[in-house]
Amino acid sequence: MSLPSYQKAAVIEGTELVIKKNAFIPSFEKNEVLVKVIAASVNPTDWKHIDYGSGKTQGSVSGCDYAGIIVSMGEEVEAKGDLNLGDHVYGVVHGSSLERRNNGAFAEFVAASPLVLIKAAKPLKTIAKGQENIPSGPVETFEGASTLGVALTTIAITFSYYFKFDFSKKPLEDDFLLIWGGSSSVGQIALQFAKIYGIKVIVVASAKNHHHLKSLGADHLVDYHDADAVEQIKALGKNHIKFGFDTISLPQTNQKVHSAVSENATTNSLLPFNPKDLEDYRSDVDITVTLAYLAWGKNTKVPFPWMETDENGAAVSNPGFPEACKTFFKVASKALNEGSVKHIPITVLPKGLNSLNEAFDLLRHDKISSGKLTVRIEDSA
Ligand SMILES: NC(=O)c1ccc[n+]([C@@H]2O[C@H](COP(=O)([O-])OP(=O)(O)OC[C@H]3O[C@@H](n4cnc5c(N)ncnc54)[C@H](OP(=O)(O)O)[C@@H]3O)[C@@H](O)[C@H]2O)c1
């Protein structure tokens, strides 16, 4: 395929995305592939990079979750031989980046790292036009595949680095994992991998989503609207809740997860917070925080405060993060290609990239429960 010089891309301008027809195609490194994007999905981080970006993300291409077809490869990738031109792949890129402004998933092309990419074992299809709402199911379409990159990368760091889940061994029989926010994008995928690992899981979500979460393997379900949710969790966990994953990470959920876990537990949040703000701070609990953008092992600038930054103000990574991704993505590739882990329910928006500002508003106002908003690039007029 001969590559064009310019592409259509959704670029941050002011407080919204503007579709540019003459954005540059991202250049790619020797250890990356260039992917023609077929579908891309929306994450809370996309709108947060506009609203909390203090203007720093202006001009960046938005979007992190993509699925598409490899159209070119860096020399290191080619030499390794694991990937080929024409492969159908899905994963994550650092959209709305301050350092690589041309590279976002809401575009015709992304430069993607094989570290956080899944190669579909069978060719992916596209969902028939007019079919907007797709239930949770095995990953057989580009739309379904495009919902997974951010969640997989986040879970790789949380499970394989911070929780030290070793998927080649069985967990301790009595141990529990608490997932607060089980119906979120990260929560639903985390639940399925927790069950592959074999740990018992207490899941917190609205009652309306309990049936679906039970079908994904939840051992116990608690509704976060119940005033005594923390007491219910403690009673179910019998002082064996060794891990607490807060996939919502609001001040009130940080507090509740910290209160609910058992002695000497490890908790993980997806947004930084000050432990001093916790009402019942316990020094026996190991509080950890994941930032998926650090998966590549490089310090990375983000437009909001991060816990540890280097002399250039970049969030500090750790060589353990790419290692965790390598290990976890092997497990993930097998599970997703076998169909034992399913994508979450999807709504395909009608106008491709032109639907994104509307999608951001739905997420900003918590209008999406247990689902992912997805666009197809070809639907963008
Ligand atoms: N640091 C990182 O690397 C990283 C990575 C991914 C995500 N994140 C952050 O993690 C958060 C979740 O992201 P996501 O994409 O997974 O979210 P999402 O899918 O947009 O989350 C929506 C879900 O949140 C649930 N929810 C809302 N308030 C809740 C509460 N108080 N307790 C329990 N569940 C609640 C809703 O559940 P019900 O409908 O059941 O009420 C809804 O299904 C966002 O803040 C995002 O920015 C960070």
The ligand as an SDF file (V2000), in Angstrom:
LIG
                    3D

 48 52  0  0  0  0  0  0  0  0999 V2000
   -4.3000    5.8510   35.3130 N   0  0  0  0  0  0  0  0  0  0  0  0
   -4.5860    5.1330   34.2370 C   0  0  0  0  0  0  0  0  0  0  0  0
   -3.7060    4.6030   33.5740 O   0  0  0  0  0  0  0  0  0  0  0  0
   -6.0180    4.9530   33.8300 C   0  0  0  0  0  0  0  0  0  0  0  0
   -6.3560    4.0020   32.8700 C   0  0  0  0  0  0  0  0  0  0  0  0
   -7.6980    3.7980   32.5600 C   0  0  0  0  0  0  0  0  0  0  0  0
   -8.6660    4.5510   33.1990 C   0  0  0  0  0  0  0  0  0  0  0  0
   -8.2820    5.4970   34.1010 N   0  0  0  0  0  0  0  0  0  0  0  0
   -9.2970    6.2670   34.8510 C   0  0  0  0  0  0  0  0  0  0  0  0
  -10.1040    5.3060   35.5140 O   0  0  0  0  0  0  0  0  0  0  0  0
  -11.4510    5.7370   35.5710 C   0  0  0  0  0  0  0  0  0  0  0  0
  -12.3350    4.6840   34.9310 C   0  0  0  0  0  0  0  0  0  0  0  0
  -12.0580    4.5520   33.5490 O   0  0  0  0  0  0  0  0  0  0  0  0
  -12.9470    3.5880   32.6470 P   0  0  0  0  0  0  0  0  0  0  0  0
  -12.6950    3.9020   31.2260 O   0  0  0  0  0  0  0  0  0  0  0  0
  -12.7950    2.1940   33.1030 O   0  0  0  0  0  0  0  0  0  0  0  0
  -14.3620    4.1440   33.0890 O   0  0  0  0  0  0  0  0  0  0  0  0
  -15.8150    4.0460   32.4470 P   0  0  0  0  0  0  0  0  0  0  0  0
  -15.9760    2.7610   31.7210 O   0  0  0  0  0  0  0  0  0  0  0  0
  -16.1290    5.2980   31.7350 O   0  0  0  0  0  0  0  0  0  0  0  0
  -16.6650    4.0160   33.8180 O   0  0  0  0  0  0  0  0  0  0  0  0
  -18.0510    4.0510   33.7740 C   0  0  0  0  0  0  0  0  0  0  0  0
  -18.5730    3.1910   34.8910 C   0  0  0  0  0  0  0  0  0  0  0  0
  -18.1930    3.7790   36.1460 O   0  0  0  0  0  0  0  0  0  0  0  0
  -19.0740    3.2560   37.1200 C   0  0  0  0  0  0  0  0  0  0  0  0
  -19.0630    4.1030   38.3300 N   0  0  0  0  0  0  0  0  0  0  0  0
  -19.2370    5.4360   38.3890 C   0  0  0  0  0  0  0  0  0  0  0  0
  -19.1550    5.8530   39.6910 N   0  0  0  0  0  0  0  0  0  0  0  0
  -18.9170    4.7500   40.4400 C   0  0  0  0  0  0  0  0  0  0  0  0
  -18.7340    4.5210   41.8360 C   0  0  0  0  0  0  0  0  0  0  0  0
  -18.7760    5.5280   42.7140 N   0  0  0  0  0  0  0  0  0  0  0  0
  -18.4940    3.2580   42.2540 N   0  0  0  0  0  0  0  0  0  0  0  0
  -18.4580    2.2290   41.3810 C   0  0  0  0  0  0  0  0  0  0  0  0
  -18.6290    2.3700   40.0460 N   0  0  0  0  0  0  0  0  0  0  0  0
  -18.8730    3.6200   39.5870 C   0  0  0  0  0  0  0  0  0  0  0  0
  -20.4130    3.2380   36.4400 C   0  0  0  0  0  0  0  0  0  0  0  0
  -20.9960    2.1120   36.9940 O   0  0  0  0  0  0  0  0  0  0  0  0
  -22.5510    1.7790   37.1690 P   0  0  0  0  0  0  0  0  0  0  0  0
  -23.1640    2.0590   35.8210 O   0  0  0  0  0  0  0  0  0  0  0  0
  -22.5360    0.3410   37.5530 O   0  0  0  0  0  0  0  0  0  0  0  0
  -23.0940    2.6900   38.2150 O   0  0  0  0  0  0  0  0  0  0  0  0
  -20.0720    3.0670   34.9290 C   0  0  0  0  0  0  0  0  0  0  0  0
  -20.4060    1.7830   34.4180 O   0  0  0  0  0  0  0  0  0  0  0  0
  -11.4790    7.0990   34.8700 C   0  0  0  0  0  0  0  0  0  0  0  0
  -11.3050    8.0990   35.8580 O   0  0  0  0  0  0  0  0  0  0  0  0
  -10.2470    7.0570   33.9770 C   0  0  0  0  0  0  0  0  0  0  0  0
   -9.7620    8.3390   33.6570 O   0  0  0  0  0  0  0  0  0  0  0  0
   -6.9910    5.7150   34.4300 C   0  0  0  0  0  0  0  0  0  0  0  0
  1  2  1  0
  2  3  2  0
  2  4  1  0
  4  5  1  0
  4 48  2  0
  5  6  2  0
  6  7  1  0
  7  8  2  0
  8  9  1  0
  8 48  1  0
  9 10  1  0
  9 46  1  0
 10 11  1  0
 11 12  1  0
 11 44  1  0
 12 13  1  0
 13 14  1  0
 14 15  2  0
 14 16  1  0
 14 17  1  0
 17 18  1  0
 18 19  2  0
 18 20  1  0
 18 21  1  0
 21 22  1  0
 22 23  1  0
 23 24  1  0
 23 42  1  0
 24 25  1  0
 25 26  1  0
 25 36  1  0
 26 27  1  0
 26 35  1  0
 27 28  2  0
 28 29  1  0
 29 30  1  0
 29 35  2  0
 30 31  1  0
 30 32  2  0
 32 33  1  0
 33 34  2  0
 34 35  1  0
 36 37  1  0
 36 42  1  0
 37 38  1  0
 38 39  2  0
 38 40  1  0
 38 41  1  0
 42 43  1  0
 44 45  1  0
 44 46  1  0
 46 47  1  0
M  CHG  2   8   1  16  -1
M  END
$$$$
